[in-house]
Amino acid sequence: MASFIPAKTNTTSSHQTAKHQYNNWKIHSVIPRLRQTTLLKLGDEHVNNTIDIICNIIQSNWIVNFCGKQEWSSFLNSRAIVKEIEDSVLPIAYVIKILKQKDCNYSVEKKNNKHNSIQEKQQQHKKRKLAPRNQLYKPWTVLDLCSGKGFFAMLLSAVMSYILDSNDTVTCNNKNNNKNKMKNIVNRILMVDNNNDINWEHIDLLNKSIDTRLSIETNRICLYSESFTKLIDGLKNSNNNVFVVGTHLCKRLSARAVEVYNSLCSKFNEANDTNKTNLSVAFLLAPCCLPTFRGFCHIRGCNNHDCEDDGGTDANNFDLSPGLKFQSTGENMLYANV
């Protein structure tokens, strides 16, 4: 009687085929691009460090843990991932730079407080003693406007988690040149975009990752909606500093980003004067195709004589002060203010 011999399946061959397909994912092209990017010619320490951290995250985390999994394909195999990650380097480097500058400013303030009266020192010591341990940090909320698929937010979450895990230090330009642990940290990231076609599944997957210490909140809302106004009101009433980020915002959206920044400045300045809270607002904007008149983009809420109302309606209009104006010098102009 003939015995049945099962046919051998070439599992090795199928595995190699699958591995070859995963090696073709677009994420593998990011590190070679970053290692040759023209950003390195800037000679900026923060930019170079950010590139090193991002390459480390991609190689040792994203490729190892996520590459090849179908649920990650829309992100890690996105046609735009190489360009989007390269475009995210400068904004992330700037955010980290500002946080470290704030640390150094705090060190200077602390040093200057040595000359305060005994009564002032006692009051400050009492406040520090009563403050919960988590308030020893100075937390920041990053508001990512028109965030798209969230390349910047995803990278910022990963970079901040990397910095916290590695106990990154801050070296200030002082006589002692002491290295101190970072106190200004991002503990909240808010993505805002009104595009219903964007797949944000990878955001949920990252939030569930065991390596993530900083989750991302997604908000599928319009910047002119009532829901967005409520979101900004919530930021105004929080105890977090706020970093407003807008990259490649088209037309009126860039002006809207400045209006949001102005609104937060107004509220925080009032709170700082009244409650001595010492809250900060930072702003990074890379505008695109600005709607200009005689070379200027006019913003609602400006209080200078040469910065007039843009003629918009009163709907969703913030009570703004102080104001900003910025001149259009090209689509790739980077405007930053703290």
C-alpha positions as CSV (number, residue, x, y, z in Angstrom):
1,M,0.0,0.0,0.0
2,A,1.5,3.3,-1.0
3,S,2.1,5.7,1.9
4,F,1.1,9.3,1.7
5,I,4.0,11.7,1.8
6,P,3.0,15.4,2.3
7,A,4.6,17.8,-0.2
8,K,7.3,20.0,1.3
9,T,6.4,23.6,1.5
10,N,9.2,26.0,0.9
11,T,8.8,28.1,4.1
12,T,12.3,29.5,3.8
13,S,11.6,30.9,0.3
14,S,8.2,32.5,1.3
15,H,9.8,34.0,4.4
16,Q,12.7,35.5,2.3
17,T,10.1,36.9,-0.1
18,A,8.2,38.5,2.7
19,K,11.4,39.9,4.2
20,H,12.4,41.3,0.8
21,Q,9.1,43.0,0.5
22,Y,9.5,44.6,4.0
23,N,13.0,45.7,3.1
24,N,11.4,47.7,0.2
25,W,9.3,49.7,2.6
26,K,9.9,53.4,2.3
27,I,11.1,53.7,5.9
28,H,14.4,52.1,4.9
29,S,15.2,55.1,2.7
30,V,14.9,57.6,5.6
31,I,18.2,57.1,7.4
32,P,20.4,57.3,4.2
33,R,18.5,60.6,3.3
34,L,19.1,62.1,6.8
35,R,22.7,61.2,6.8
36,Q,23.2,63.2,3.6
37,T,20.7,66.0,4.2
38,T,21.7,69.5,3.5
39,L,20.5,70.4,7.1
40,L,23.9,69.0,8.3
41,K,25.6,72.0,6.6
42,L,23.9,74.3,9.1
43,G,26.4,73.1,11.7
44,D,23.7,73.4,14.3
45,E,24.3,71.1,17.4
46,H,20.5,70.7,18.1
47,V,19.8,69.7,14.4
48,N,22.6,67.2,14.4
49,N,21.6,65.7,17.7
50,T,18.0,65.5,16.5
51,I,19.0,63.7,13.4
52,D,21.1,61.2,15.4
53,I,18.1,60.5,17.7
54,I,15.7,60.1,14.9
55,C,18.0,57.6,13.1
56,N,18.4,55.7,16.3
57,I,14.6,55.5,16.8
58,I,13.9,54.4,13.2
59,Q,16.7,51.8,13.2
60,S,16.3,50.2,16.7
61,N,12.6,50.7,17.2
62,W,10.4,51.4,14.2
63,I,12.1,49.0,11.8
64,V,12.7,46.3,14.4
65,N,9.2,46.4,16.0
66,F,6.8,47.7,13.4
67,C,8.2,47.3,9.9
68,G,6.4,44.5,8.0
69,K,3.2,44.6,10.0
70,Q,0.4,45.4,7.7
71,E,-1.3,47.8,10.2
72,W,1.8,50.0,10.0
73,S,2.1,50.0,6.2
74,S,0.1,53.3,5.7
75,F,2.7,55.1,7.8
76,L,6.0,53.3,7.4
77,N,5.5,52.6,3.7
78,S,4.0,56.0,2.9
79,R,5.3,57.5,-0.3
80,A,5.9,60.8,1.5
81,I,7.7,59.5,4.6
82,V,11.2,60.4,3.5
83,K,10.3,64.0,2.8
84,E,8.0,64.4,5.8
85,I,10.5,63.1,8.3
86,E,13.3,65.3,6.8
87,D,10.9,68.3,7.1
88,S,10.2,67.4,10.7
89,V,13.8,67.6,11.8
90,L,14.0,71.4,12.1
91,P,10.7,71.9,14.0
92,I,11.7,69.1,16.5
93,A,15.2,70.5,16.9
94,Y,13.7,73.9,17.6
95,V,11.2,72.6,20.2
96,I,14.0,70.8,22.0
97,K,16.3,73.9,21.8
98,I,13.6,76.1,23.3
99,L,12.9,73.7,26.1
100,K,16.6,73.6,27.0
101,Q,16.9,77.4,26.8
102,K,14.0,77.6,29.2
103,D,15.9,75.4,31.5
104,C,19.0,77.7,31.4
105,N,16.8,80.8,31.9
106,Y,15.3,79.1,35.0
107,S,18.9,78.4,36.3
108,V,19.7,82.1,35.9
109,E,16.5,83.1,37.7
110,K,17.3,80.7,40.5
111,K,20.8,82.2,40.7
112,N,19.4,85.8,40.8
113,N,17.0,84.8,43.6
114,K,20.0,84.4,45.9
115,H,19.9,88.1,46.3
116,N,16.3,88.1,47.4
117,S,15.3,89.1,50.9
118,I,15.0,86.4,53.6
119,Q,11.2,86.7,53.5
120,E,11.1,86.2,49.7
121,K,13.3,83.1,50.0
122,Q,11.1,81.7,52.7
123,Q,8.0,82.1,50.5
124,Q,9.7,80.5,47.5
125,H,10.9,77.6,49.7
126,K,7.3,77.1,51.0
127,K,5.9,77.0,47.4
128,R,8.5,74.4,46.4
129,K,7.8,72.3,49.5
130,L,4.0,72.3,48.9
131,A,4.4,71.6,45.1
132,P,3.8,68.0,44.1
133,R,6.8,66.1,42.7
134,N,5.5,66.2,39.1
135,Q,5.4,70.0,39.4
136,L,9.2,70.1,39.7
137,Y,9.0,69.7,35.9
138,K,7.8,72.4,33.7
139,P,5.4,70.6,31.3
140,W,4.6,71.8,27.8
141,T,1.7,71.0,25.5
142,V,2.6,71.0,21.8
143,L,-0.3,72.0,19.5
144,D,0.3,70.6,16.0
145,L,-1.9,72.5,13.6
146,C,-3.0,70.9,10.3
147,S,-1.0,67.9,11.4
148,G,-1.7,65.6,8.4
149,K,-0.7,62.0,9.1
150,G,1.2,63.1,12.1
151,F,4.8,62.6,11.0
152,F,6.0,65.6,13.2
153,A,3.8,64.5,16.2
154,M,4.9,60.8,15.9
155,L,8.6,61.8,15.8
156,L,8.3,64.4,18.6
157,S,6.7,61.7,20.9
158,A,9.5,59.3,20.1
159,V,12.3,61.8,20.5
160,M,10.9,63.1,23.8
161,S,10.5,59.6,25.1
162,Y,14.1,58.8,24.0
163,I,15.3,62.0,25.8
164,L,13.5,61.1,29.0
165,D,14.7,57.5,29.0
166,S,18.3,58.6,28.3
167,N,18.2,61.2,31.1
168,D,19.4,63.9,28.7
169,T,21.1,66.8,30.4
170,V,21.3,70.6,29.7
171,T,24.6,72.5,29.7
172,C,24.2,76.2,30.2
173,N,26.7,78.8,29.5
174,N,27.7,79.7,33.0
175,K,30.9,79.8,35.1
176,N,30.4,76.3,36.5
177,N,29.2,74.8,33.2
178,N,27.1,72.4,35.2
179,K,25.0,69.7,33.5
180,N,21.4,69.5,34.8
181,K,18.6,67.1,34.0
182,M,15.9,68.6,31.7
183,K,13.0,70.2,33.6
184,N,11.1,71.6,30.6
185,I,9.5,68.6,29.0
186,V,6.7,67.9,26.6
187,N,4.0,65.9,28.3
188,R,1.1,66.4,25.9
189,I,0.8,66.5,22.1
190,L,-2.4,67.6,20.3
191,M,-2.9,66.9,16.6
192,V,-5.5,69.0,14.8
193,D,-6.6,68.4,11.2
194,N,-9.9,68.6,9.4
195,N,-9.2,66.0,6.7
196,N,-11.6,63.0,7.1
197,D,-9.6,60.9,4.6
198,I,-6.4,60.7,6.8
199,N,-5.7,57.3,8.3
200,W,-4.6,57.8,11.9
201,E,-4.4,54.1,12.9
202,H,-0.7,54.3,13.4
203,I,-1.2,57.0,16.1
204,D,-3.3,54.5,18.1
205,L,-0.7,51.8,17.6
206,L,2.1,54.1,18.8
207,N,0.1,55.2,21.9
208,K,-0.2,51.5,22.8
209,S,3.5,50.8,22.3
210,I,5.4,49.9,25.5
211,D,8.2,52.2,24.4
212,T,6.0,55.3,24.3
213,R,6.0,57.6,27.3
214,L,4.2,60.4,25.5
215,S,0.9,59.7,23.9
216,I,-0.7,61.7,21.1
217,E,-4.3,63.1,21.1
218,T,-6.0,63.5,17.7
219,N,-8.6,66.1,17.0
220,R,-10.4,65.9,13.6
221,I,-11.8,69.4,13.7
222,C,-11.6,72.7,11.7
223,L,-9.4,75.6,13.0
224,Y,-12.4,77.9,12.6
225,S,-14.9,75.6,14.4
226,E,-16.5,75.9,17.8
227,S,-14.8,72.7,18.8
228,F,-11.4,74.2,18.1
229,T,-12.3,77.3,20.1
230,K,-13.2,75.1,23.0
231,L,-9.8,73.3,22.6
232,I,-8.0,76.6,22.8
233,D,-10.0,77.6,25.9
234,G,-9.0,74.4,27.5
235,L,-5.3,75.2,26.9
236,K,-5.8,78.7,28.3
237,N,-7.1,77.2,31.6
238,S,-4.5,74.5,31.9
239,N,-1.3,74.8,33.9
240,N,0.9,73.8,30.9
241,N,3.1,76.0,28.8
242,V,2.0,75.8,25.1
243,F,4.1,75.4,22.0
244,V,2.1,76.2,18.8
245,V,3.5,74.5,15.7
246,G,2.3,75.0,12.1
247,T,4.4,73.7,9.2
248,H,3.4,74.3,5.5
249,L,0.1,76.0,6.5
250,C,-1.6,77.2,3.3
251,K,-3.1,80.7,2.7
252,R,-5.3,81.9,5.6
253,L,-4.3,79.0,7.9
254,S,-1.0,80.6,8.6
255,A,-2.7,83.8,9.7
256,R,-5.0,81.7,11.9
257,A,-2.0,80.1,13.6
258,V,-0.8,83.5,14.5
259,E,-4.2,84.5,15.8
260,V,-4.2,81.4,18.0
261,Y,-0.7,82.3,19.3
262,N,-1.8,85.9,20.0
263,S,-4.9,84.6,21.9
264,L,-2.8,82.3,24.1
265,C,-0.3,85.1,24.7
266,S,-3.0,87.5,25.9
267,K,-4.5,85.0,28.3
268,F,-1.1,83.8,29.7
269,N,0.2,87.3,30.1
270,E,-2.9,88.2,32.1
271,A,-2.6,85.1,34.2
272,N,1.1,85.7,34.8
273,D,0.4,89.3,36.0
274,T,-2.5,88.2,38.2
275,N,-1.4,84.9,39.6
276,K,2.3,85.0,39.1
277,T,2.1,81.7,37.2
278,N,5.1,82.3,34.9
279,L,3.5,80.4,32.0
280,S,5.1,80.6,28.5
281,V,3.8,80.4,24.9
282,A,6.2,79.4,22.1
283,F,5.5,79.5,18.3
284,L,6.9,78.0,15.2
285,L,5.5,78.6,11.8
286,A,6.5,77.6,8.3
287,P,3.9,79.4,6.2
288,C,3.0,78.6,2.6
289,C,1.3,80.8,-0.1
290,L,0.4,83.6,2.4
291,P,-2.5,85.9,1.5
292,T,-0.7,89.2,1.5
293,F,-1.5,92.8,0.8
294,R,1.5,95.1,-0.1
295,G,3.8,92.4,1.1
296,F,2.2,91.9,4.5
297,C,-0.1,89.3,5.9
298,H,-2.5,91.1,8.3
299,I,-3.7,89.4,11.4
300,R,-6.7,90.0,13.6
301,G,-6.0,91.3,17.1
302,C,-2.9,93.3,16.3
303,N,-2.5,96.5,18.4
304,N,0.1,98.3,16.4
305,H,-0.8,101.2,14.1
306,D,0.7,99.5,11.1
307,C,-1.1,96.1,11.7
308,E,-4.7,96.5,10.9
309,D,-7.7,94.2,11.0
310,D,-7.9,91.9,8.0
311,G,-11.6,92.6,7.5
312,G,-12.7,89.1,8.6
313,T,-16.0,88.4,10.3
314,D,-16.5,88.5,14.1
315,A,-17.3,84.7,14.1
316,N,-14.8,82.8,16.3
317,N,-12.8,85.9,16.7
318,F,-10.5,85.9,19.7
319,D,-9.8,88.8,22.0
320,L,-6.2,89.3,20.9
321,S,-3.3,91.2,22.4
322,P,-0.5,91.7,21.7
323,G,-0.3,91.3,18.0
324,L,2.2,90.0,15.5
325,K,2.7,90.7,11.8
326,F,5.2,89.0,9.5
327,Q,6.3,89.8,6.0
328,S,6.1,87.3,3.3
329,T,9.6,86.6,1.9
330,G,8.8,83.3,0.2
331,E,6.9,80.1,0.7
332,N,9.6,78.5,2.8
333,M,10.1,81.4,5.2
334,L,10.4,80.1,8.8
335,Y,8.9,82.4,11.4
336,A,9.5,81.7,15.1
337,N,8.7,83.6,18.2
338,V,8.8,82.9,21.9
